[in-house]
């Protein structure tokens, strides 16, 4: 009962926040209180240009102190100043949900969701099965009301989203329940930042003080594993052990380390933030380095020679770097119950198609067993894109990146902040806001 009362009070606070006057400033935040992804790079850009007052919001006290030392205005979301700026900022920019900033005082602000990837697997309200489906779908009015209270931030619709391609437009519209007019063609801040500021890229040699012949980046996607087994709840430690055992089925870490040392190769592994704890025990293996604790990897992508993933959308970002991509899907029968359904279009993609089957088992771009993976990593040609495969890479880039004249920073500053929203928003109904074609500059 107390949880219900608390949820109702929070919902009331959210609606009341819509009457707060909003000032010309932006608050930004990221998933799990990190300083990462699109919101990070938008903040860093504004830190240099001073286009608008940009304030970073987090719940991590240590991160807040670090950012303040860098000259970035930062506040704890539960501090008086943090609450004040969240309540009075006109613009919200976040990577996942408004809870990245403050989910209870955002009504009335213009909320831009800088979603952290181009979706291959179904997201948000498009999820129809698996352990996350109940968050977005409920039976009857009472069930929908209960979901709205219990999963508040997942049910708050963004006002604007950026999309790099017409392929992504309808996916965002459907998944977030927004109109096509609320989706703006644009690149992503995380991709465009290093085009503007190439001198901000980092060198792996300076980080690790060692030179390697090849750098391999392994980025598995997050698995939607329910936290229940039968009628008994799993403890966190049991869940962690189960997930690490999953990766142990796909890797003989000792053999991998031996081959990497022989070839002077570096194997960087970055787990999803929800599984970041899994890499801690990999420190015992030479040439395998867990970088899951890094805020993100975009500053070193230019030094990666091969990307390995199952279906992480990071491969879409890597298309801009012309880096070879290898899809490694082991234990496919087991994974079929843990990985979310993919969108239909993903099954037809060049180089990528066939996620739900083994139809690409013998292709140049996919392997399904650890011996096959080792064999690929031992071949020099695995680190180059041949002329035949180059056509598929170009086609994929055309599908996902149609943003030649749509720099993210220019788009945000001109079409979101620079637009006159007072003509298309009602002060008493802030959630009714949408951008029509006539409203865009």
C-alpha positions in Angstrom: 0.0 0.0 0.0 2.8 2.4 0.9 4.4 1.8 -2.5 1.1 2.6 -4.2 0.7 5.8 -2.3 4.3 6.8 -3.1 3.8 6.1 -6.8 0.6 8.2 -6.8 2.3 11.1 -5.0 5.2 11.0 -7.5 2.7 11.1 -10.4 1.0 14.1 -8.9 4.4 15.8 -8.5 5.2 15.1 -12.1 1.9 16.7 -13.4 2.4 19.7 -11.1 5.9 20.2 -12.5 4.2 21.1 -15.8 3.2 24.5 -14.3 6.8 25.5 -13.4 8.2 28.3 -15.6 11.0 27.0 -17.8 14.2 28.9 -18.6 16.5 28.8 -21.6 18.9 26.2 -20.3 19.5 22.5 -20.8 19.9 19.6 -18.3 21.5 16.4 -19.5 22.0 12.9 -18.1 22.9 9.3 -18.9 21.9 5.8 -18.0 23.1 4.5 -14.6 24.5 7.9 -13.6 27.3 7.6 -16.1 28.9 10.4 -18.2 28.5 8.7 -21.5 27.0 8.4 -24.9 25.1 11.0 -26.9 24.2 13.3 -23.9 27.9 13.3 -22.9 29.1 14.5 -26.2 26.4 17.1 -26.6 27.4 18.4 -23.1 31.1 18.5 -24.1 30.3 20.3 -27.3 28.3 23.0 -25.4 31.1 23.2 -22.8 33.3 24.5 -25.6 30.9 26.6 -27.6 28.8 28.0 -24.7 25.8 27.9 -27.1 23.4 27.3 -24.1 23.9 26.8 -20.4 24.3 23.0 -20.2 24.0 21.3 -16.8 24.9 17.7 -16.1 22.7 15.8 -13.7 23.8 12.6 -12.0 23.3 10.6 -8.8 27.0 9.6 -8.6 28.8 11.9 -6.1 32.2 10.9 -7.3 31.4 11.5 -10.9 30.0 14.9 -10.0 33.2 16.0 -8.4 35.2 14.7 -11.4 33.1 16.7 -13.8 33.3 19.8 -11.7 37.1 19.6 -11.8 36.8 19.6 -15.6 34.7 22.8 -15.5 31.4 21.2 -16.3 28.4 22.5 -14.3 27.1 19.4 -12.5 24.6 18.7 -9.7 23.2 15.8 -7.8 19.6 15.2 -8.9 18.5 15.1 -5.3 20.3 18.3 -4.3 18.4 21.6 -4.0 20.3 23.0 -6.9 19.8 19.9 -9.0 16.1 19.8 -8.3 15.8 23.5 -9.1 17.5 23.2 -12.5 15.6 20.1 -13.4 12.4 21.9 -12.5 13.2 25.1 -14.4 15.2 23.9 -17.4 13.4 24.2 -20.8 15.3 21.4 -22.4 16.0 17.8 -21.4 18.5 15.7 -23.3 19.0 12.1 -22.2 20.2 8.7 -23.6 17.5 6.3 -22.4 14.7 7.6 -20.1 14.0 10.9 -18.4 15.1 9.2 -15.1 18.7 9.7 -16.5 18.0 13.3 -15.3 14.9 13.5 -13.1 11.7 11.6 -14.0 9.4 13.4 -11.6 9.8 17.1 -12.5 10.2 16.9 -16.3 6.7 17.7 -17.4 6.7 21.0 -19.2 10.2 20.7 -20.5 11.0 19.8 -24.1 12.2 16.2 -23.8 14.7 15.0 -26.4 15.5 11.3 -26.2 19.0 10.8 -27.7 18.5 7.0 -27.8 21.7 5.1 -27.4 21.5 3.0 -30.6 19.8 2.2 -33.9 17.6 -0.8 -33.0 18.1 -4.3 -34.4 16.1 -6.0 -31.6 12.7 -4.6 -30.6 12.6 -1.8 -28.1 10.1 -0.3 -25.7 6.4 -0.6 -26.8 7.4 -2.9 -29.7 8.5 -5.6 -27.3 5.8 -8.2 -27.4 7.4 -11.1 -25.6 10.0 -11.9 -23.0 10.7 -10.6 -19.4 10.3 -6.9 -20.4 7.0 -7.1 -22.3 4.9 -6.7 -19.1 6.4 -3.2 -18.6 4.8 -1.9 -21.8 1.7 -4.0 -22.2 -1.1 -4.6 -19.7 -4.6 -6.0 -19.9 -7.4 -3.5 -19.3 -7.6 0.1 -18.0 -6.6 -1.0 -14.4 -3.5 -2.8 -15.7 -2.5 0.1 -17.8 -2.9 2.5 -14.9 -0.8 0.2 -12.7 1.9 0.1 -15.3 1.9 3.8 -15.6 2.4 4.2 -11.9 5.0 1.4 -11.4 7.0 2.1 -14.6 6.6 5.8 -14.7 9.5 6.9 -16.8 9.0 4.1 -19.4 5.6 5.5 -20.1 6.6 9.2 -20.5 6.7 10.0 -24.2 9.6 12.1 -25.5 8.8 15.2 -27.5 11.7 14.7 -30.0 14.0 11.9 -31.2 16.9 12.0 -33.7 17.1 9.4 -36.4 20.0 8.9 -38.8 18.0 7.1 -41.5 14.4 6.6 -42.9 14.8 3.0 -41.9 14.9 4.0 -38.2 12.2 6.6 -38.3 9.1 4.3 -38.1 10.8 2.1 -35.5 11.3 5.1 -33.1 7.7 6.3 -33.9 6.3 2.9 -33.1 8.5 2.0 -30.1 8.1 5.4 -28.3 4.5 6.2 -29.5 5.4 9.4 -31.1 4.4 10.9 -34.5 6.6 10.9 -37.6 6.9 14.7 -37.3 8.6 14.3 -33.9 11.5 12.3 -35.5 14.2 14.6 -36.9 16.8 13.4 -39.4 20.2 13.8 -37.8 23.5 12.2 -37.0 24.3 11.3 -33.4 26.4 13.5 -31.1 28.6 10.6 -30.2 29.4 10.0 -33.9 29.7 13.7 -34.9 31.8 14.8 -31.9 35.0 13.4 -33.2 34.4 14.8 -36.6 34.4 18.2 -35.1 37.1 17.6 -32.5 39.4 14.9 -34.0 42.2 16.0 -31.6 40.1 14.6 -28.7 40.5 11.0 -29.8 42.5 8.8 -27.5 45.5 6.5 -28.3 45.4 3.0 -26.9 49.2 3.0 -26.8 49.1 6.0 -24.4 46.5 4.2 -22.3 48.1 0.8 -22.0 51.7 1.8 -22.8 52.0 -1.1 -25.2 51.8 -1.5 -29.0 49.7 -4.3 -30.4 49.6 -5.6 -34.0 45.7 -5.7 -34.0 43.1 -4.4 -31.6 39.9 -6.5 -31.3 36.8 -5.1 -29.6 34.2 -7.6 -28.3 30.8 -6.0 -27.5 28.0 -8.4 -26.7 24.5 -7.2 -26.4 22.4 -7.2 -23.2 20.3 -10.4 -22.6 16.8 -10.0 -21.2 17.1 -12.7 -18.5 14.2 -12.8 -16.1 15.2 -12.6 -12.4 13.0 -15.5 -11.5 13.4 -19.2 -12.0 10.2 -21.1 -11.5 8.5 -19.6 -8.4 11.8 -18.8 -6.7 13.7 -15.5 -7.1 17.3 -15.7 -8.0 19.8 -13.8 -5.9 22.0 -11.3 -7.6 25.0 -13.5 -7.2 23.2 -16.4 -8.7 22.2 -14.3 -11.7 25.7 -13.0 -12.2 27.1 -16.6 -12.1 24.6 -17.7 -14.7 25.5 -14.9 -17.0 29.2 -15.5 -16.7 28.7 -19.2 -17.3 26.9 -18.2 -20.5 30.0 -16.5 -21.8 32.2 -19.4 -20.6 30.3 -21.6 -23.0 31.4 -19.4 -25.9 35.0 -18.8 -24.8 38.0 -20.7 -23.6 39.6 -17.6 -22.1 43.0 -19.3 -21.5 43.3 -20.5 -25.1 42.2 -17.2 -26.4 44.8 -15.4 -24.3 47.5 -17.7 -25.5 46.7 -17.1 -29.2 46.4 -13.3 -28.6 49.9 -13.2 -27.0 51.4 -15.3 -29.8 49.9 -12.8 -32.4 50.5 -9.7 -30.3 46.8 -8.9 -30.4 44.7 -7.0 -27.8 41.2 -8.3 -27.0 39.1 -5.5 -25.4 35.8 -6.7 -24.0 33.0 -4.4 -23.1 29.9 -5.8 -21.5 26.6 -4.0 -21.5 26.2 -1.7 -18.4 23.6 -4.1 -17.0 26.3 -6.8 -17.1 29.4 -4.7 -16.5 30.3 -6.8 -13.4 30.9 -9.9 -15.5 34.3 -8.9 -16.7 36.1 -8.4 -13.4 37.6 -11.9 -13.3 39.1 -11.6 -16.8 42.1 -9.6 -15.5 44.0 -12.9 -15.0 44.3 -13.4 -18.8 47.1 -11.5 -20.6 46.1 -9.5 -23.7 42.4 -9.6 -22.6 41.3 -6.4 -21.0 37.8 -5.7 -19.6 36.8 -2.1 -20.4 33.2 -2.3 -19.1 34.0 0.3 -16.5 34.8 2.9 -19.2 32.1 5.4 -19.7 32.1 4.6 -23.4 34.3 3.5 -26.2 33.8 6.2 -28.9 37.1 7.9 -28.3 39.1 4.8 -29.3 37.0 3.3 -32.1 39.4 4.7 -34.7 42.1 2.3 -33.4 39.9 -0.8 -33.5 40.9 -3.3 -36.2 38.0 -5.8 -35.7 34.6 -5.6 -34.0 33.1 -8.8 -32.6 29.4 -8.8 -31.5 26.3 -10.9 -31.4 23.8 -8.2 -32.3 24.9 -5.0 -30.5 24.0 -2.0 -32.6 27.5 -0.6 -32.0 28.3 -2.3 -35.3 26.2 0.4 -37.0 28.5 3.1 -35.5 31.5 1.1 -36.7 30.3 1.3 -40.3 31.4 5.0 -40.2 34.9 3.8 -39.4 35.1 1.1 -42.1 36.1 -1.6 -39.5 35.6 -5.3 -40.3 32.7 -6.8 -38.3 32.4 -10.4 -37.2 29.1 -11.7 -35.7 29.7 -14.4 -33.0 26.6 -16.2 -31.9 27.2 -19.2 -29.8 24.5 -21.3 -28.1 21.9 -20.0 -30.4 19.1 -22.3 -29.1 19.7 -21.0 -25.6 20.0 -17.4 -26.8 16.8 -17.6 -28.7 15.0 -17.5 -25.3 17.2 -14.7 -23.9 17.6 -12.3 -26.8 14.7 -10.1 -27.7 13.0 -10.5 -31.0 14.6 -8.6 -33.8 12.7 -6.2 -36.2 11.7 -7.8 -39.4 14.0 -5.6 -41.5 17.1 -6.9 -39.7 16.6 -10.4 -41.2 17.1 -8.9 -44.7 20.1 -6.8 -44.1 23.3 -7.4 -46.2 26.1 -8.8 -44.1 23.9 -9.1 -41.1 20.7 -10.9 -42.0 19.7 -14.2 -40.4 19.9 -13.3 -36.7 17.1 -15.7 -35.8 18.5 -18.6 -37.8 21.8 -20.2 -38.7 21.5 -19.3 -42.3 24.7 -17.2 -42.2 26.7 -19.9 -40.4 29.3 -20.2 -43.1 29.4 -16.6 -44.1 32.4 -14.4 -44.0 30.8 -12.2 -41.4 29.6 -14.8 -38.8 30.9 -17.7 -36.8 29.1 -19.9 -34.2 31.8 -21.9 -32.4 34.9 -20.9 -30.4 37.3 -23.0 -32.6 35.9 -21.1 -35.7 36.4 -17.8 -33.9 40.0 -18.6 -33.0 40.6 -19.6 -36.6 39.3 -16.3 -37.8 41.4 -14.3 -35.4 44.5 -16.2 -36.6 43.9 -15.0 -40.2 45.3 -11.7 -41.4 42.5 -11.3 -43.9 40.0 -11.1 -41.0 41.3 -7.6 -40.3 40.6 -6.2 -43.8 37.5 -5.7 -45.8 37.8 -7.3 -49.3 36.3 -5.7 -52.4 33.4 -8.1 -52.5 32.4 -7.4 -48.9 33.0 -3.7 -49.3 29.8 -3.5 -51.4 27.8 -4.8 -48.5 29.4 -2.4 -46.1 28.6 0.5 -48.4 25.0 -0.6 -48.7 24.7 -1.0 -45.0 26.1 2.5 -44.5 23.6 3.9 -47.0 20.8 2.1 -45.1 21.7 3.4 -41.7 23.5 6.7 -42.3 21.7 9.3 -44.5 23.0 12.3 -42.5 25.6 13.9 -44.7 24.1 17.3 -44.2 22.6 16.6 -40.8 25.3 17.2 -38.2 23.8 16.5 -34.8 24.9 19.7 -33.1 23.7 21.9 -35.8 20.4 20.1 -36.0 19.8 20.3 -32.2 20.7 24.0 -32.1 18.7 25.0 -35.1 15.6 22.7 -35.1 15.1 22.1 -31.4 16.5 25.0 -29.4 16.4 27.6 -32.2 12.8 26.9 -33.1 10.0 28.9 -31.7 8.0 26.3 -29.8 5.7 28.8 -28.1 3.5 28.7 -31.1 2.9 25.0 -31.0 2.8 24.3 -27.3 0.2 25.0 -24.7 1.5 26.0 -21.3 -1.3 24.0 -19.7 -0.8 20.9 -21.8 3.0 20.5 -22.3 2.8 16.9 -23.3 0.7 17.7 -26.4 3.8 19.2 -28.0 4.9 18.0 -31.3 7.0 19.4 -34.2 5.3 19.9 -37.5 7.1 20.4 -40.7 6.3 24.1 -40.7 8.0 24.3 -37.2 11.3 23.1 -38.4 14.0 25.5 -39.6 
